Amino acid sequence: MTTFVVIHRNAFRAVLAPALALAGVTLMAGTASAVSLRVQMACASDYYAHCSAYSPNSPQVRSCMRAVGVGLSKGCVDALVAAGEVSVAEVSRRRGGSMTAAK
């Protein structure tokens, strides 16, 4: 039972760490508020794949994520749209009129 608890605790930390690292990430220019937990969880892998060179609380990470744009995962983009961080029109414009997933 102790081994299970240790493994479970480590797995929990592995999932929780990216979410906490992204707690201060904001993805729209000019907004200093933190994004929702849904966005944090959906965009964690995108952050680590493309923008982890920047502190999650920095203005540079926001610029980086916007520069990645269509390279963001569908789950991340969907969460950003649902949270009102980006509009469907902006996503469509960046994807050349198509609303299909980047990944």
Number of C-alpha atoms within 10 A of each C-alpha: 6 7 8 9 10 11 12 12 11 12 12 11 13 11 12 12 13 17 21 16 17 25 19 18 27 25 22 18 11 9 12 14 12 15 20 18 15 17 26 25 20 20 26 21 17 19 25 14 11 16 20 16 12 16 15 19 16 13 18 15 22 22 17 17 21 15 13 13 16 20 16 22 17 17 18 21 24 21 21 24 17 14 15 12 18 16 15 16 12 13 20 14 13 13 16 10 11 10 14 11 15 13 9
